Amino acid sequence: MPSLQDQLLKQGLADEKQAKAVKKEKKQQQKQRKQQPKGTQSVNETRERARQAREEQAARDRELNRQREEESQRRAVQAQIRELVETNRLSREGAETPYQFVHNSKIKRLYVDEQTVDALARGQLAVVCLEGTYDVVPENIARKIQERDESVVVVLHQRAEKDDDGEDPYAGFEIPDDLMW
């Protein structure tokens, strides 16, 4: 059976020069291998490959551990937030007054009572969204939640400074009863 080189020459895919160059290169490679002491090159190469493989494995392990640590920290924060919301949420039973707010560019509606609407407007209460559910929590709890994850707190107005009646420039003027707006 003719060799691959003979077949390529016969079909015209290779010429004599190329065939001689390949033979010459093979002989040089064999000479180099014979001149080196047995096992010298292969031992160094295998040591180098093993060291490199260990380094790559260590780098992968470090990255995996970092990702696992980040995931466990994220889960711990979520558990803390869930605990804060569940223990401090205000009851909305019998609430009939709609409170509308914007979340993710959409207008959402939450039914609460009148006092809650007033407290939300004054910044004493806040609306939080946890796992797709909206709840009302006190302002101090909302601040704690914001420290852990700002995206959970949906509505938290800044408390207005208390208005003193003495500082009102129009306090001395009475509004007439028959004034039409």
N, C-alpha and C positions, 0 to 999 in steps of 0.2 A: 504494500500500500504506500503510495507516494505521500510525502510529508505535506504539511500545509504550505510550506514555502514553495515546494515544487508545483503544487496546484495553483498558487497565485501567479507564479512565473508563467505557467502554461496558459492561463487565461488572460495574461497581459495586465493584471492588476498591479504587479510589481515588476521591477527590472533587476538586472544582475547587480547593479551598484547598491541598491537598497538591500538586497540579500547579503552581499558581502559586508556591508556596514553593520547589519544586525548580528552576523556571525562574529565579527570582530569585537563588538560590544559585549556579547555573551562571554567570549574567551577572557576579556579583561576582567569582567566581574568574577569569573571563576578563579583567576589568578589572585585577585585581591582577597577572596575568601580563603584560599589556600595559604597565603602568606601570613595571615593573622593567626595567633595561637587559638587553639580550640576553646570555645566557650567565652572568650574575652568580650567580644562585642555583644554577644547575645545576653550575657549576664548583666552588663551595664544597661543595655536597652530594657531588659525586663525590670531591673531595679527602677529605672527612670519611669517606665510605664506604671509600675505599681505605686511609686510615690505620687505620680500625677493623678492616678485614679483615687488614691486616698485623699488627696487635697480636694479633688472635685467632689467626692462623696461628703467630705466635711463641710464644704461650702453649701452643698444641697441640704445637708442636715441643719446647718445654721439657719438657712432661709426658711426651711420648713418649721423649725422651732419658733422663729420670729413670727411667721404667719399664724401658727397655733396660739402663741401668746397674745397676739393682737385680737384674734377671734375670741379667746377666753375673756380678755378685758372688755371687749365690746358686749359680750353676753352678760358679764357682771354688771356693767353700767345699765344695760337694758333691764336686768332684774331689779336693780336699785330703783330705777324710774318706775317700773311697774308697781313695786312695793309702795313707793311714795304716793302714786296716783290712787291705788286701791285703798290705802288706809286713810287718805285725806279727801277723797272726792265728796262733793256735796250732793245730797239727795235731790232729785228733780221730780219727785212724785207730786202729782197734781199741778204741775207747772203748765200754764196756758199761754204765757207771753212769749212770742217768738223773739229770739235774739239772733240777728244776722251778722255774719262776719265773713271775711274772705280767707280762703285757704287754698293754696296752689292755683291761684287765679280763678277760683270758682267761689260763688257765694253759697255759703252753708247756713243752715238754720238750726238753731238749738232752742228747745222750749224750756224756759225757766220762769220763775216767778218775778214779780216787780222788784223786790228788794235785790234779787240777784242781778237783774239788769242794771240797776243803779250802782251796785258794788262793782260790776264789771266795767262800767263807764268811768268810775272813779279810780280804778286801778287796784281795788282791794281784792278782787278775784281775777282769775285767769282761766282761759280755755286751753286745754291740752288735748292732743290727738295721740292716742296710743292704740296701735294695732287697728286703725280704722274707726275707733270709737272716740267720740268727743266727750270730755268730762270737764266739770268746773271744779277748780281747786283754789285754795287760798293763795294770796300773792307770795307769801314767804316760801311756800312749797314750790310754786312756779319758779321762783328764783333758784332754788336748789336744783330743780330739774334742768333749768337753763345752763347751770354750771356743767352738768353732765352731757346734755345734748340739746342744743338750741332749737333743733327742728321739731321737737315734740311740743314746745309751747307755741300755740297758734295765736292767741290773743292775750296780751298783757299790756294794758295802757299804763303810762307813767302817771304816778300819783300827782295830782295838781296841788300846788301850794294852797294852803287854806286861805280863803278870802276873808279878810277882816272887814266888817261893815264900816269901820271908822275910816278906811282907806278908799272907799268908794267915792269917786268925785261927784256922783249924781245922787248921793244918799239924801241930800237935803231937798231934793225936788220930788214932788208927788206926781204920780201919773194920773191924769184925769180919767174918770170913769167913762166918759163919753168919747174917748179917743178911738178913732177907727183906723185900723191898719190896712 
